[in-house]
Amino acid sequence: MCAGLAAALLGCAGAPAERETAEASAEALDASLAADSAAAASGYAPAVVPIAAEQILQKVKDGRGATLVNLWATWCAPCRHEMPALLTVARAHREDGLRLMLVSADFDDQLPAVRRFLASQAVNETTYIKTGDDNAFINGLHRDWSGALPATLVFDASGRLTGFWEGAADENRFEHAVIAAIAETHPPEEPR
Amino acid sequence: MNRNFFVRSTLAALLLTVGVALAKDQAAKSAGTAKEVVVKSLAIGSPAPMRGVKMKSVDGTEVSLEKAAGKNGTLVVFTCNHCPWAKMWQTRVAAIGNAALESGIGVVAINSNDPADYPEDEYAPMQERAKLLGFKFPYVVDATSSVAKAFGATRTPEAFLFDAKGKLVYHGAVDDNAREEAAVKEKWLNDAVQAVATGKGVTVAETKALGCTIKYRESNKKTS
């Protein structure tokens, strides 16, 4: 409800640059949704790119929009359980500029299982798999993250962390966290 | 024209303000905000909390951390049966725990998971696992998950080592490679246990590793 209202209003009152970004995002969304459908039909396995903690933080600060980062693994039952809710929310907010970064904590030789699971969820966005030492990766991403999976971090477009939790979440929780990040990304203008 | 534009702009801005305020309000009410969910674990130098709480061990006895404490220190490991990462480290936990006992360090392995989520974490499978691994130390049930909460333990496995004075001197992972024991470069927990056993200072006091979230019992959950 709020998401729809905020998104509609943002479309009305956003600066030209924001509108262009939103339009570009909408085009990307259309392309992505079409690809999603094709992926679901064909069982296409998405790209899984190795990524370090600092690279994640660089991406979330690039100003392209709010970002939802989810750390998961094929062996983690709560991670698999929450994935449909997470994807529902992420897809619903693509046109608000939300970027989804799914980062697998599986071992490299589990990549086939990672791809199978992502394909089963009709994920066709580029996704990631963590690289390097666990201790450095965990501390590099967020000092309050204990290493427990799943873990979710939500950033606004400036790369500021607006939400963080460990453990599985439901759609409601993802939705509220994402809305908060998007709201921070597009602060209201003062009446003239 | 200009007046209409002014009215529309003002209205849009007001609506936007309301919309964003509502969104923030909703977000603040959500359990997903950072303030509500960051779990602070026990700080280095702290004493063990809830030392008097009795927990049922796999041999049927009631064990408290106070009762289990050794003259040289106490090792508390939050672990469980079901977690793949706990399984990968379980033989090392058994070996380190058994050796620690021999060195005058009391050892308690605690399962704080809600078995409703994972039947593998029921009492009977815990008994089987302890026997299989040759635990010489208690493997106990944290029946309300309150001990895990008091420690700020969030994952399995997660170790807390206290010295002879009862102060936390190590908190974290077993070592730096769950999967391949032969490829381990940093034996953090083993090194810390050795240091405590000989009255020396611990070199690396805090480490992290990936692991499973502790599934707190329903009446005591912090996360969904």
Interface residues (C-beta under 8 A of the other chain):
Chain A: C2 A3 L5 A6 L9 L10 C12 A13 A73 W75 C76 A77 P78 A105 F107 D133 D134 N135 I138 N139 D144 W145 S146 G147 A148 L149 P150 T152 V154 L161 T162 G163 F164 W165 E166 G167 A168 A169 D170 N172 R173 F174 H176 A177 I179 A180 I182 A183 H186 P187 P188 E189 E190 P191 R192
Chain B: F6 S9 T10 A12 A13 L14 L15 L16 T17 G19 V20 L22 A23 K24 Q26 A27 A28 K29 S30 A31 G32 T33 A34 V37 V38 V39 S41 P84 Y118 T154 R155 E158 A173 D176 R179 T207 K208 A209 L210 G211 C212 T213 I214 K215 K222 T223 S224
